[in-house]
Amino acid sequence: NSSGTDMQDVKSDIENTKTEKAHDEVYEQRKMRFSWAAKIKWLWSFYRDFKYVLTVLLTLTAAHAASIVVQPVIFRNIFDSLRNGPESLGAYDDPITVFLVQSGWTTPKELALVFIAFAALSFLIYLIVQNHRAWMNCRLEMEFRQRVFSDIATFGPRFYGKFGVGDL
């Protein structure tokens, strides 16, 4: 009897080893599937068809950030021009002020108009970016849902017999 039990223990150990190896393989596959590179590759599969929108988003996001950075410098120039006169702006060496001085826009009134123009431009860019981002988000959600539905639709009747509609 003890040899029969020993044989069952050996078979059990072999099965456990196979199961552990299978679990290790599944773990490694999942780990690879959820790596950053895999996530980016998976997302790119959706964005691939929308290179224009992606280009607009990346370009205008940078342009919006730049237009926001310019506004405080122009605002500073308005106050310095009011306090010390338009000639005081020549003391600054930042590219924005140098451009304004070379263009001849140094009076507080002209600087205020430039500030308003940059604020309006920044707002316009913001609207375009948000519009494209909202459209892309809706489109990606639709693509995600369609891909999941397509995968689920390929399962056979045995799957649907085991899992009810509410389980999905």
C-alpha positions in Angstrom: 0.0 0.0 0.0 2.8 2.4 0.9 4.3 2.0 -2.6 0.9 2.9 -4.2 0.7 6.0 -2.0 4.3 6.9 -2.8 3.5 6.5 -6.5 0.5 8.8 -6.1 2.7 11.3 -4.3 5.2 11.3 -7.1 2.4 11.8 -9.7 1.0 14.6 -7.6 4.4 16.2 -7.4 4.9 15.9 -11.1 1.4 17.5 -11.7 2.2 20.3 -9.2 5.5 21.0 -11.0 3.7 21.1 -14.3 1.1 23.5 -12.9 3.8 25.7 -11.3 5.7 25.9 -14.6 2.4 26.7 -16.4 1.7 29.4 -13.9 5.3 30.8 -14.3 4.8 30.8 -18.0 1.5 32.6 -17.8 3.1 35.1 -15.3 5.9 35.8 -17.7 3.5 36.3 -20.6 1.4 38.7 -18.6 4.4 40.6 -17.4 5.6 41.0 -20.9 2.1 42.0 -22.1 1.8 44.7 -19.4 5.3 46.2 -19.9 5.5 49.9 -20.9 6.7 48.9 -24.4 3.8 46.6 -24.9 1.3 49.3 -23.7 2.8 51.8 -26.1 2.7 49.3 -28.9 -1.0 48.5 -28.1 -1.9 52.2 -27.9 -0.1 52.9 -31.2 -2.2 50.2 -32.9 -5.2 52.6 -32.3 -3.4 55.9 -33.1 -1.8 54.5 -36.2 -4.8 55.5 -38.3 -5.0 59.0 -36.8 -1.5 60.4 -37.4 -3.0 63.8 -38.3 -4.8 64.2 -35.1 -1.8 63.0 -33.1 0.4 65.5 -34.9 -2.1 68.3 -34.2 -2.3 67.4 -30.6 1.5 67.2 -30.0 2.2 70.4 -32.0 -0.5 72.6 -30.6 0.1 71.4 -27.1 3.6 72.7 -27.3 2.4 75.9 -29.0 -0.2 76.4 -26.3 2.5 76.0 -23.6 4.7 78.5 -25.3 2.0 81.1 -25.7 1.2 80.8 -21.9 4.9 81.3 -21.1 5.1 84.5 -23.1 2.2 86.2 -21.4 3.8 86.9 -18.0 6.9 88.4 -19.8 4.6 90.8 -21.8 2.7 91.6 -18.6 6.0 92.5 -16.9 7.0 94.7 -19.8 3.7 96.6 -19.6 4.3 97.5 -16.0 7.9 98.3 -16.5 7.0 100.5 -19.5 4.4 102.3 -17.4 6.7 102.7 -14.4 10.1 103.5 -16.1 9.1 104.5 -19.6 9.4 102.5 -22.9 13.2 103.0 -22.9 13.6 100.8 -19.9 12.7 97.7 -21.9 16.1 97.8 -23.6 17.7 96.5 -20.4 16.1 93.1 -20.8 17.8 90.5 -22.9 15.1 87.8 -23.0 14.1 87.0 -26.6 10.5 88.1 -26.2 11.4 91.6 -25.0 14.2 91.9 -27.6 11.7 91.0 -30.3 9.2 93.6 -28.9 11.8 96.4 -28.7 13.1 95.6 -32.3 9.5 95.6 -33.6 8.9 99.0 -32.0 6.2 97.8 -29.6 7.3 99.5 -26.4 4.5 101.8 -25.3 2.1 100.4 -22.6 -0.8 100.6 -25.1 1.0 98.6 -27.8 2.2 96.1 -25.2 -1.4 95.7 -23.9 -2.6 95.0 -27.5 0.2 92.4 -27.9 -0.8 90.8 -24.5 -4.5 90.6 -25.6 -3.4 89.1 -29.0 -1.3 86.5 -27.2 -4.1 85.7 -24.8 -6.6 85.4 -27.7 -4.1 83.2 -29.6 -3.6 81.0 -26.5 -7.3 80.6 -26.1 -7.8 79.7 -29.7 -5.1 77.1 -29.6 -6.5 75.7 -26.4 -10.0 75.3 -28.0 -8.5 73.5 -31.0 -6.4 71.2 -28.8 -9.4 70.4 -26.6 -11.6 69.7 -29.6 -9.1 67.3 -31.1 -8.5 65.6 -27.8 -12.2 65.1 -27.1 -12.8 63.7 -30.6 -9.8 61.4 -30.3 -10.9 60.2 -26.8 -14.4 59.4 -28.1 -12.9 57.7 -31.2 -10.5 55.6 -29.1 -13.3 54.5 -26.7 -15.3 53.4 -29.7 -12.3 51.5 -31.1 -11.7 49.8 -27.7 -15.3 48.7 -27.4 -15.3 47.5 -31.0 -12.2 45.4 -30.5 -13.5 43.8 -27.3 -16.9 43.1 -28.9 -15.1 41.5 -31.9 -13.1 39.3 -29.7 -16.1 38.2 -27.6 -18.1 37.5 -30.7 -15.5 34.9 -31.8 -16.1 32.7 -28.8 -18.1 29.6 -29.3 -21.5 28.4 -27.9 -19.7 26.6 -25.1 -18.3 29.9 -23.7 -21.8 31.5 -23.7 -23.3 28.4 -22.1 -20.7 28.7 -19.2 -21.0 32.5 -18.8 -24.2 34.4 -18.9 -24.8 37.8 -20.5 -24.5 39.5 -17.1 -21.1 37.9 -16.5 -19.6 39.5 -19.5 
